[in-house]
Amino acid sequence: MSTMLSIFRQYTYDDSFEQVFVSGKILKQYQIALTFATDYDEKDAPTNGVFRPTWDQTKVSLDSIMHFKQQHKDVEVKVFISIGNRGPIYPFKPLDTKTWASNATASLTPIIQSLQVDGIDVLYEHIDASPGDFIKCVGQLIRNLKEQRLVTLASISPSSALDHEFYSTLYNDVSLYVDWVDYQFQNEVGPVYDPTTLVQRYNHLAKDVYPRKKLFAGYSAENEDWATLSPIVFFLAGIDILKKKRAPGISIHYHNYYSQPPST
C-alpha cells in the first residue's frame, strides 16, 4: 500500500500541538494555526484592523514552537496566524476600508515576527460588511503580507453560507497569493449524515469553485458541531477525499472554544 503523504492542519489556541502524534511516514507537512488574532479590543469594540492575539500566550511562544519543530525534523512544520473568529462574536467589521488593511498589516507584523510565523489564515464565520469591502480589505492585507515577505503562505477558510458572495470572490481576486483553501465542512447549511454526501460536496467545490490541489477538507471536533457533521462521517469521508480525490490535506479544530476562558 502506498504511503499517503498529506498536510494536516490543527487549529489551536494553546500548545496542545505538542501532544499530537506527528510522523513523516504519513505527513509531509504539519500546520499549526493559532486561533485567533482579532481586531476587537478587550471591551469587544471593533478596532478597524488593529489585531491582538487571543490564544494562550503563556503556552504558545517561540520556544514552544521551536521545541516542537526540533522534535519533528522529519515533517515540515508551518505556523499560521488565523484571523477572525468562530461563531457570531467578532464578525468582520471594518470601520474605515481605506485604512483597515494598513492597520492590519502594521499590527500583525510584530506578532508574525515574534513567533516566526509562516502564514496567515482568514477565518471569519460572520461578516458585517459588504462583499466588496471584505474583498478590498482582506485581499489587500494578503497582498501586503506576501509582497512585504512577512509571510510565505496564505490561506482562506470559507464556510458554506459565506462562500459564494465573499470567499470565492475573494479567492478569484487574489488567487495568485492564496496557497490553500481550508473549507469548513462543519458549517454546512444542513446536517451531513453520510460520507458519500460529504465527498460529493468536496467534489463540487474542487470542480467548480477552487482548484483541487489547494482545497483542504476542514472539520471541527467540537461537540457543538457534531449535529451538522459527526466525527465518524468526516473520518470516513476524509480518508476517501485524501486517497481517491487527491486532496492536499485536512484540518481539525480541537478543544472546546465555547468553554475557553475569556482573554484578558
Backbone bond lengths (Angstrom), bond angles and torsions (degrees), N, CA, C in turn:
res aa  C-N    CA-C-N  psi(-1)  N-CA   C-N-CA  omega(-1)  CA-C   N-CA-C  phi
1 M - - - 1.465 - - 1.532 109.23 -
2 S 1.314 117.06 132.17 1.464 119.56 -177.07 1.529 110.15 -73.54
3 T 1.328 114.93 148.04 1.457 120.02 179.39 1.520 109.92 -72.25
4 M 1.318 115.35 136.60 1.459 120.11 -179.34 1.530 108.34 -95.60
5 L 1.305 116.50 100.62 1.461 120.28 179.95 1.518 109.54 -96.54
6 S 1.307 115.54 119.61 1.455 119.86 -174.63 1.519 109.98 -142.94
7 I 1.330 113.93 -179.52 1.455 121.16 175.97 1.525 107.97 -104.88
8 F 1.314 115.48 137.08 1.462 119.69 174.13 1.520 108.05 -122.37
9 R 1.316 116.42 129.44 1.462 121.56 177.64 1.514 109.37 -113.73
10 Q 1.331 115.72 131.76 1.458 121.16 173.87 1.524 108.87 -114.26
11 Y 1.327 115.65 122.05 1.463 120.54 171.21 1.521 107.80 -83.98
12 T 1.327 117.00 128.47 1.459 119.34 -177.13 1.524 111.04 -151.57
13 Y 1.331 116.31 151.47 1.460 119.19 175.19 1.531 111.09 -111.40
14 D 1.364 116.59 6.41 1.462 119.01 176.77 1.525 109.50 -140.87
15 D 1.336 117.11 -158.02 1.468 119.74 -177.13 1.526 112.02 -97.47
16 S 1.326 117.43 27.03 1.471 120.21 -178.63 1.529 111.93 -63.70
17 F 1.335 117.69 -14.80 1.474 119.32 175.51 1.539 110.45 -59.61
18 E 1.320 116.22 -23.38 1.466 119.20 -179.62 1.528 112.32 -69.22
19 Q 1.340 116.76 -18.60 1.469 119.80 -179.82 1.533 113.24 -94.24
20 V 1.312 117.25 -2.19 1.469 119.66 -174.05 1.525 110.06 -89.12
21 F 1.337 115.18 138.17 1.467 119.60 176.67 1.527 108.90 -74.67
22 V 1.321 115.62 121.82 1.460 120.86 -178.91 1.521 108.08 -127.76
23 S 1.329 116.46 124.04 1.459 119.43 -178.95 1.523 110.96 -135.00
24 G 1.318 115.71 136.54 1.468 121.33 176.96 1.516 112.67 -66.26
25 K 1.351 117.21 -11.07 1.465 119.33 178.57 1.521 111.53 -74.05
26 I 1.331 115.96 -26.70 1.467 118.01 -179.42 1.523 113.35 -116.70
27 L 1.348 116.25 -16.71 1.464 119.72 -176.61 1.518 110.63 -122.43
28 K 1.332 115.00 142.81 1.460 116.85 169.22 1.530 110.33 -101.24
29 Q 1.353 116.41 -24.13 1.461 118.67 179.55 1.526 109.92 -148.19
30 Y 1.338 114.55 140.29 1.455 121.08 177.23 1.523 107.12 -120.64
31 Q 1.317 115.92 123.28 1.460 120.42 -177.46 1.534 109.79 -109.45
32 I 1.332 114.96 127.24 1.463 121.29 172.93 1.525 106.29 -99.90
33 A 1.324 117.26 116.31 1.472 120.87 178.60 1.527 108.34 -108.42
34 L 1.320 116.57 110.38 1.465 121.59 -175.96 1.525 111.24 -80.41
35 T 1.330 115.68 128.34 1.467 121.33 -177.10 1.525 110.69 -113.91
36 F 1.267 117.19 132.10 1.459 129.46 -17.62 1.512 108.09 -125.31
37 A 1.314 116.82 158.15 1.461 118.71 161.64 1.528 105.13 -91.01
38 T 1.328 116.31 129.95 1.464 119.83 -175.25 1.520 110.96 -123.87
39 D 1.333 115.44 143.72 1.469 118.88 176.30 1.536 110.03 -100.04
40 Y 1.333 112.86 52.80 1.466 123.14 172.66 1.518 106.58 -132.04
41 D 1.329 116.28 149.84 1.463 118.09 179.33 1.534 110.85 -89.30
42 E 1.339 116.12 -177.40 1.470 120.58 -177.19 1.521 112.82 -64.59
43 K 1.341 116.69 -17.33 1.470 119.61 177.54 1.534 111.41 -98.09
44 D 1.326 116.13 14.79 1.470 123.19 176.92 1.521 113.77 68.91
45 A 1.324 117.54 22.79 1.475 120.70 176.38 1.525 108.88 -95.49
46 P 1.357 117.38 138.80 1.466 119.31 179.40 1.534 111.42 -65.57
47 T 1.325 116.27 143.30 1.472 120.92 -174.03 1.529 112.97 -112.46
48 N 1.329 116.60 10.03 1.471 120.62 178.87 1.535 112.90 56.73
49 G 1.333 114.74 50.52 1.460 118.61 172.33 1.512 115.81 91.87
50 V 1.341 117.18 3.60 1.470 118.78 174.73 1.532 107.24 -88.54
51 F 1.341 114.85 103.48 1.464 120.28 -172.26 1.521 112.01 -90.88
52 R 1.367 113.53 148.23 1.463 119.96 172.91 1.531 107.12 -137.57
53 P 1.337 116.83 150.70 1.472 119.11 179.05 1.520 110.75 -75.59
54 T 1.334 116.89 141.52 1.469 119.82 173.31 1.529 111.18 -116.40
55 W 1.352 117.51 2.23 1.465 118.53 174.78 1.523 108.81 -74.59
56 D 1.333 115.99 171.27 1.465 121.15 -176.32 1.528 109.67 -77.60
57 Q 1.328 115.25 99.99 1.466 118.87 -175.67 1.531 112.84 -75.11
58 T 1.331 117.25 -10.43 1.467 118.38 174.01 1.528 110.18 -76.21
59 K 1.339 116.41 -22.73 1.471 120.45 -178.21 1.520 112.75 -105.59
60 V 1.324 116.62 -34.14 1.468 119.66 179.75 1.523 108.39 -96.80
61 S 1.324 115.69 111.25 1.460 120.63 -179.79 1.513 108.16 -140.00
62 L 1.304 116.47 170.03 1.463 119.46 175.66 1.524 109.44 -59.97
63 D 1.327 117.28 -37.19 1.471 120.89 179.07 1.530 111.89 -61.63
64 S 1.354 116.31 -46.38 1.475 118.53 -178.10 1.531 110.70 -65.79
65 I 1.323 116.47 -35.66 1.476 120.14 179.09 1.532 110.15 -70.40
66 M 1.342 117.28 -44.46 1.465 120.32 179.74 1.527 111.06 -64.13
67 H 1.329 115.86 -37.70 1.467 120.77 178.38 1.524 110.13 -62.53
68 F 1.338 116.15 -43.91 1.468 121.16 178.61 1.536 110.50 -61.95
69 K 1.326 116.37 -44.80 1.476 120.07 179.41 1.529 110.68 -62.24
70 Q 1.315 115.49 -39.65 1.467 121.30 -179.81 1.523 110.98 -61.79
71 Q 1.338 115.41 -37.51 1.467 120.40 -177.94 1.522 112.93 -77.56
72 H 1.335 116.74 -16.09 1.472 119.74 -174.02 1.527 110.61 -128.26
73 K 1.322 114.16 59.42 1.462 118.54 -176.58 1.523 112.65 -71.66
74 D 1.341 116.61 -15.52 1.476 118.88 -179.50 1.529 112.25 -84.05
75 V 1.332 116.52 -3.50 1.475 120.86 179.98 1.534 108.18 -127.72
76 E 1.336 115.42 140.06 1.468 118.82 172.69 1.526 107.92 -70.29
77 V 1.310 118.17 126.43 1.466 120.85 176.59 1.527 108.47 -109.64
78 K 1.325 116.42 124.68 1.463 121.50 179.34 1.530 108.83 -121.05
79 V 1.316 116.18 138.70 1.469 120.58 -179.08 1.525 109.32 -111.86
80 F 1.327 115.23 129.86 1.462 122.38 178.44 1.524 109.65 -116.86
81 I 1.320 115.81 148.96 1.461 121.29 165.75 1.518 106.32 -102.16
82 S 1.325 116.30 124.56 1.456 120.24 177.73 1.525 108.77 -95.91
83 I 1.328 116.52 121.59 1.465 119.76 178.16 1.522 109.39 -99.77
84 G 1.351 115.11 145.23 1.462 119.27 -179.60 1.509 111.04 118.99
85 N 1.329 116.48 -143.69 1.461 120.31 178.43 1.515 110.14 -172.20
86 R 1.332 114.74 156.82 1.459 120.32 171.13 1.523 107.40 -89.12
87 G 1.325 115.83 146.16 1.455 119.93 178.68 1.525 112.26 79.15
88 P 1.340 116.29 -178.38 1.473 120.61 -173.11 1.524 115.18 -79.21
89 I 1.354 117.82 -11.76 1.471 119.08 179.69 1.526 109.01 -73.83
90 Y 1.305 117.65 143.44 1.470 123.85 179.74 1.533 113.26 56.38
91 P 1.331 117.49 58.77 1.464 119.01 176.05 1.534 110.40 -69.60
92 F 1.320 115.85 166.18 1.467 118.80 173.39 1.530 107.65 -68.35
93 K 1.333 116.58 119.80 1.467 119.94 -174.22 1.525 109.48 -150.17
94 P 1.331 117.70 82.80 1.466 119.34 178.94 1.526 110.64 -73.10
95 L 1.313 116.71 139.86 1.463 120.41 178.33 1.526 110.82 -89.57
96 D 1.339 115.46 -27.10 1.462 120.71 -179.59 1.528 107.56 -149.00
97 T 1.324 115.93 106.35 1.468 119.33 -173.74 1.527 112.93 -67.76
98 K 1.316 117.57 -16.66 1.475 119.28 178.80 1.523 111.82 -73.40
99 T 1.352 116.15 -30.61 1.473 118.80 -174.82 1.525 114.11 -112.78
100 W 1.334 118.03 -6.85 1.471 119.88 -175.91 1.536 111.25 -57.47
101 A 1.315 117.80 -49.35 1.471 120.45 -174.18 1.527 111.74 -66.11
102 S 1.342 117.46 -38.86 1.475 118.63 179.33 1.528 110.59 -69.78
103 N 1.348 117.44 -38.27 1.471 120.57 174.36 1.530 110.89 -61.23
104 A 1.319 115.25 -44.53 1.468 120.65 -178.17 1.527 110.32 -63.76
105 T 1.318 116.83 -44.27 1.470 120.74 179.52 1.525 110.16 -60.84
106 A 1.331 116.12 -47.19 1.472 120.72 -177.53 1.527 112.10 -65.02
107 S 1.334 116.67 -40.48 1.471 119.15 -176.04 1.533 112.14 -77.93
108 L 1.334 117.67 -29.84 1.464 120.17 179.64 1.529 112.01 -79.46
109 T 1.330 116.86 -24.81 1.476 120.40 -175.91 1.529 113.16 -54.55
110 P 1.363 119.72 -52.25 1.471 117.95 -179.60 1.523 113.60 -65.40
111 I 1.333 116.82 -31.90 1.480 119.96 178.21 1.527 109.13 -66.23
112 I 1.321 116.37 -45.46 1.463 122.50 179.07 1.529 110.01 -60.15
113 Q 1.313 116.05 -46.79 1.463 120.01 -176.23 1.521 112.57 -69.06
114 S 1.335 116.82 -36.93 1.471 119.42 -176.32 1.528 112.48 -68.01
115 L 1.333 117.13 -27.95 1.472 120.75 -179.35 1.530 112.34 -108.55
116 Q 1.332 116.70 5.21 1.477 121.71 -176.81 1.536 110.64 50.95
117 V 1.311 113.92 52.77 1.465 122.10 -176.33 1.538 110.48 -72.34
118 D 1.338 115.30 142.51 1.471 120.66 179.47 1.519 113.05 -92.77
119 G 1.353 115.80 -31.26 1.455 117.02 -170.77 1.515 114.50 -148.60
120 I 1.320 113.70 166.66 1.466 122.51 176.03 1.529 107.80 -117.10
121 D 1.331 116.13 141.01 1.467 121.62 177.57 1.520 107.35 -126.42
122 V 1.324 116.45 136.34 1.471 121.27 -178.93 1.522 108.63 -107.68
123 L 1.340 116.52 112.04 1.462 119.86 -176.95 1.530 109.68 -135.96
124 Y 1.302 115.73 74.38 1.477 119.82 171.24 1.525 106.87 -96.94
125 E 1.340 116.90 121.28 1.468 119.92 177.51 1.529 111.77 -87.03
126 H 1.341 116.30 -16.36 1.469 119.91 176.00 1.514 108.34 -134.44
127 I 1.314 116.00 140.71 1.457 121.21 -176.99 1.522 109.17 -130.14
128 D 1.335 114.64 122.82 1.461 121.06 179.80 1.534 107.47 -109.20
129 A 1.317 115.06 62.08 1.475 121.80 -177.79 1.519 107.40 -165.43
130 S 1.311 116.34 166.34 1.467 119.56 178.67 1.532 109.14 -76.08
131 P 1.349 117.40 157.16 1.462 119.51 175.39 1.535 111.59 -54.56
132 G 1.327 116.55 -39.60 1.464 120.40 -179.10 1.521 112.48 -61.32
133 D 1.342 116.02 -42.07 1.467 119.81 179.85 1.529 111.29 -68.97
134 F 1.318 116.30 -40.44 1.470 120.93 178.25 1.532 110.06 -60.21
135 I 1.311 115.40 -47.92 1.469 120.52 -177.15 1.531 110.80 -66.62
136 K 1.320 116.04 -41.69 1.471 119.91 -179.88 1.533 110.39 -62.56
137 C 1.326 116.53 -50.56 1.469 121.18 -174.75 1.528 111.89 -69.72
138 V 1.318 115.77 -54.88 1.465 119.19 -174.95 1.529 110.75 -69.46
139 G 1.321 116.37 -38.45 1.467 119.79 177.76 1.522 111.28 -60.27
140 Q 1.330 116.08 -41.85 1.470 119.92 179.61 1.529 111.20 -67.72
141 L 1.325 116.78 -37.62 1.463 120.17 177.50 1.536 110.51 -61.48
142 I 1.316 116.44 -47.33 1.471 120.15 179.71 1.527 110.11 -60.30
143 R 1.335 116.10 -45.03 1.475 119.52 177.61 1.529 111.12 -58.95
144 N 1.333 116.49 -48.35 1.467 120.82 -178.85 1.524 111.71 -56.33
145 L 1.336 115.80 -50.48 1.460 119.97 -175.55 1.523 111.59 -63.98
146 K 1.331 115.72 -38.02 1.466 119.75 179.76 1.534 110.80 -73.65
147 E 1.325 116.43 -46.87 1.470 119.71 -175.32 1.523 111.72 -67.99
148 Q 1.342 116.49 -32.13 1.465 119.90 177.47 1.532 112.03 -85.31
149 R 1.330 114.34 4.95 1.469 121.79 178.08 1.533 112.69 57.36
150 L 1.317 115.57 30.10 1.467 119.58 174.80 1.523 110.18 -75.57
151 V 1.339 115.95 -33.33 1.467 121.09 173.46 1.532 108.58 -131.19
152 T 1.323 115.18 156.90 1.473 119.52 175.23 1.520 111.32 -104.89
153 L 1.344 116.56 -13.21 1.469 120.53 -176.47 1.525 110.65 -130.47
154 A 1.328 115.60 149.85 1.464 120.64 174.87 1.522 108.86 -143.61
155 S 1.332 115.36 140.41 1.462 119.20 175.82 1.522 109.37 -136.59
156 I 1.317 114.52 155.17 1.457 120.66 171.73 1.527 107.23 -121.16
157 S 1.324 116.17 147.32 1.469 120.80 -174.28 1.522 110.45 -126.24
158 P 1.336 116.22 82.77 1.466 120.92 -174.81 1.522 113.33 -73.49
159 S 1.333 114.45 157.07 1.460 123.06 168.88 1.523 108.05 -120.28
160 S 1.301 115.25 155.59 1.457 122.14 -174.38 1.532 113.95 -49.84
161 A 1.342 117.00 -50.45 1.468 120.26 -173.72 1.525 112.44 -65.78
162 L 1.342 116.97 -27.16 1.470 120.54 -175.99 1.526 112.64 -103.30
163 D 1.315 115.99 -4.12 1.460 117.58 -167.30 1.525 113.45 -63.99
164 H 1.311 116.06 -51.59 1.461 119.73 -170.36 1.524 112.50 -64.12
165 E 1.333 115.95 -52.43 1.473 118.99 -175.58 1.518 113.27 -76.33
166 F 1.323 116.51 -35.55 1.473 119.84 -170.36 1.528 113.14 -104.43
167 Y 1.324 117.06 -64.29 1.462 119.06 -168.17 1.526 114.13 -74.79
168 S 1.328 117.47 -44.12 1.469 117.00 -178.89 1.527 110.54 -67.12
169 T 1.339 116.83 -32.68 1.470 120.27 176.74 1.525 109.85 -69.42
170 L 1.342 116.81 -41.34 1.466 120.70 174.89 1.524 109.84 -59.03
171 Y 1.336 115.75 -45.47 1.471 119.23 -179.58 1.533 110.65 -58.45
172 N 1.320 116.16 -46.30 1.471 119.10 -179.02 1.526 111.77 -61.27
173 D 1.330 115.78 -31.29 1.466 120.27 -178.53 1.531 112.22 -74.91
174 V 1.341 116.41 -35.07 1.482 119.30 -175.76 1.531 112.01 -126.84
175 S 1.327 117.04 32.80 1.473 120.11 -174.05 1.531 113.06 -57.21
176 L 1.316 117.30 -31.72 1.468 120.06 -179.16 1.528 111.74 -67.61
177 Y 1.327 116.51 -22.89 1.467 121.40 -176.93 1.528 112.44 -96.64
178 V 1.331 117.02 -14.05 1.475 120.50 -174.19 1.529 109.81 -97.74
179 D 1.343 115.21 119.21 1.463 120.24 -177.99 1.520 112.83 -87.23
180 W 1.352 115.68 -35.62 1.468 120.00 -175.84 1.522 110.66 -136.98
181 V 1.342 114.34 148.56 1.465 121.33 172.49 1.529 106.02 -121.89
182 D 1.329 116.35 113.59 1.462 121.33 -174.70 1.531 108.47 -104.31
183 Y 1.322 115.66 87.90 1.465 120.68 -172.83 1.530 109.97 -73.69
184 Q 1.342 115.76 126.69 1.470 122.06 -174.00 1.535 110.95 -88.83
185 F 1.325 115.75 92.82 1.471 119.45 -173.83 1.524 113.50 -71.30
186 Q 1.337 118.38 -18.39 1.474 118.81 178.21 1.523 111.56 -69.65
187 N 1.321 116.88 -9.75 1.473 120.10 -179.45 1.527 113.33 -102.92
188 E 1.311 117.25 22.25 1.468 118.89 176.24 1.530 109.42 -60.84
189 V 1.314 115.77 152.66 1.466 120.06 -174.62 1.530 111.00 -65.79
190 G 1.322 116.76 -38.18 1.471 120.41 177.05 1.512 110.46 -121.67
191 P 1.336 118.08 162.56 1.464 120.98 -179.44 1.530 112.41 -60.92
192 V 1.332 115.84 147.82 1.464 122.16 176.39 1.521 106.49 -111.94
193 Y 1.343 116.26 110.81 1.460 119.63 -171.84 1.521 114.32 -96.79
194 D 1.321 117.96 -14.43 1.458 117.47 -178.38 1.525 111.29 -140.51
195 P 1.348 117.33 150.41 1.458 121.85 -175.97 1.529 113.27 -59.13
196 T 1.338 116.61 -34.97 1.471 119.47 -177.46 1.522 111.49 -60.56
197 T 1.342 116.83 -40.92 1.474 120.90 178.99 1.524 110.58 -61.28
198 L 1.338 116.04 -42.44 1.463 120.37 -179.11 1.528 110.55 -64.87
199 V 1.328 116.41 -42.91 1.470 120.63 178.97 1.531 109.91 -62.94
200 Q 1.335 116.82 -39.62 1.473 120.49 177.56 1.529 110.98 -62.20
201 R 1.332 116.45 -40.94 1.475 119.73 179.41 1.524 110.79 -66.90
202 Y 1.319 116.30 -40.34 1.465 119.43 176.36 1.537 109.61 -60.64
203 N 1.319 116.03 -45.71 1.472 120.95 -179.50 1.520 112.28 -59.49
204 H 1.329 115.48 -41.34 1.468 119.95 179.34 1.528 109.80 -61.72
205 L 1.340 116.14 -47.05 1.472 120.00 179.99 1.524 110.76 -61.87
206 A 1.337 115.80 -42.09 1.467 120.32 -176.31 1.528 111.97 -72.18
207 K 1.316 115.84 -22.83 1.471 119.47 -178.61 1.525 111.35 -90.10
208 D 1.352 115.97 -39.83 1.470 119.21 -169.24 1.528 115.50 -112.16
209 V 1.340 118.63 -16.63 1.467 118.44 -168.76 1.534 112.62 -121.27
210 Y 1.321 117.87 -52.86 1.467 122.29 -176.76 1.530 110.21 -126.48
211 P 1.330 117.41 154.57 1.466 118.16 176.34 1.528 110.63 -68.20
212 R 1.321 116.10 132.95 1.465 121.27 -179.28 1.528 111.79 -54.48
213 K 1.328 116.75 -36.69 1.473 120.11 -175.13 1.535 112.33 -67.51
214 K 1.357 116.74 -14.11 1.471 120.48 178.57 1.527 112.94 -108.30
215 L 1.335 118.31 -4.94 1.473 121.08 -165.24 1.522 113.57 -97.11
216 F 1.339 115.71 108.90 1.463 122.22 173.65 1.531 109.31 -81.98
217 A 1.328 115.03 155.55 1.460 120.90 166.29 1.521 106.97 -99.73
218 G 1.336 116.88 114.47 1.458 122.06 -176.43 1.520 111.59 -101.39
219 Y 1.327 114.91 149.23 1.459 119.85 -174.58 1.524 110.25 -150.67
220 S 1.317 116.48 153.17 1.459 121.39 174.76 1.524 109.69 -117.25
221 A 1.334 115.51 128.12 1.466 120.53 177.78 1.532 111.96 -89.56
222 E 1.323 117.10 10.32 1.468 121.00 177.24 1.533 110.03 -67.27
223 N 1.333 116.43 138.16 1.471 119.76 179.34 1.515 112.31 -54.59
224 E 1.327 116.27 -36.24 1.474 121.12 -176.67 1.529 111.89 -62.40
225 D 1.333 116.88 -22.74 1.474 119.94 -175.62 1.522 112.87 -95.45
226 W 1.335 117.36 -4.75 1.458 119.67 -175.84 1.524 112.77 -66.82
227 A 1.330 116.36 -26.57 1.472 118.92 -179.67 1.525 110.32 -62.61
228 T 1.333 116.36 -31.95 1.471 119.93 178.84 1.512 111.08 -84.50
229 L 1.330 115.95 -41.90 1.465 119.50 -175.00 1.524 108.71 -151.40
230 S 1.335 116.28 112.19 1.465 119.16 -176.65 1.528 110.37 -80.24
231 P 1.344 116.99 157.05 1.465 119.98 -179.25 1.528 113.08 -56.57
232 I 1.326 117.73 -40.72 1.474 118.99 -175.87 1.534 111.12 -67.64
233 V 1.325 117.03 -38.47 1.472 119.78 178.25 1.532 109.78 -63.54
234 F 1.339 115.62 -44.07 1.468 117.61 179.47 1.528 111.00 -66.70
235 F 1.325 117.17 -40.30 1.455 120.58 -178.40 1.527 110.83 -60.93
236 L 1.327 116.18 -48.18 1.475 120.02 -179.01 1.522 111.33 -65.70
237 A 1.334 115.77 -43.73 1.469 119.20 178.69 1.521 110.29 -67.30
238 G 1.350 116.36 -38.94 1.461 120.90 -177.77 1.510 112.52 -60.83
239 I 1.321 117.20 -41.28 1.472 120.60 177.67 1.520 109.66 -60.76
240 D 1.328 115.40 -44.37 1.467 120.51 179.95 1.538 110.64 -64.23
241 I 1.334 116.06 -43.42 1.463 121.11 -178.17 1.532 110.08 -64.36
242 L 1.322 117.23 -40.16 1.464 120.49 179.62 1.524 111.78 -71.73
243 K 1.325 116.56 -45.64 1.465 119.68 -173.09 1.527 113.05 -79.70
244 K 1.328 115.02 -52.98 1.470 118.17 -171.96 1.520 112.73 -91.02
245 K 1.325 116.48 -32.41 1.467 119.13 -175.00 1.526 111.92 -95.00
246 R 1.328 116.08 -1.32 1.468 121.97 175.01 1.535 113.31 58.42
247 A 1.308 116.11 40.20 1.477 119.39 173.47 1.518 108.58 -68.92
248 P 1.343 117.86 145.77 1.465 118.94 179.22 1.515 113.63 -72.39
249 G 1.358 117.55 -24.96 1.453 118.11 -177.74 1.514 113.80 -178.49
250 I 1.336 114.54 178.68 1.461 121.31 176.85 1.529 108.67 -133.46
251 S 1.328 116.00 161.97 1.464 120.31 176.81 1.517 109.41 -134.91
252 I 1.327 114.77 153.47 1.467 119.86 178.25 1.529 109.73 -139.03
253 H 1.336 115.48 135.36 1.466 122.18 168.35 1.517 106.73 -89.81
254 Y 1.316 116.23 119.69 1.459 120.71 174.76 1.507 108.79 -97.55
255 H 1.341 114.94 175.73 1.457 121.95 170.68 1.512 112.52 71.26
256 N 1.287 113.39 163.33 1.450 119.28 -178.65 1.525 109.20 -100.09
257 Y 1.318 115.74 98.60 1.463 119.98 -179.23 1.521 111.65 -60.75
258 Y 1.315 115.45 -31.77 1.454 119.12 -171.92 1.515 112.12 -74.71
259 S 1.343 116.77 -18.17 1.470 118.39 177.30 1.527 110.13 -103.41
260 Q 1.322 115.62 9.94 1.462 120.53 178.80 1.519 109.71 -62.65
261 P 1.321 116.92 137.35 1.466 116.47 174.76 1.510 110.33 -67.37
262 P 1.321 118.87 142.33 1.465 119.44 179.18 1.513 110.18 -62.43
263 S 1.330 116.93 141.61 1.462 120.12 -179.59 1.522 108.99 -70.48
264 T 1.305 115.29 146.06 1.467 119.36 -179.49 1.514 110.40 -104.56
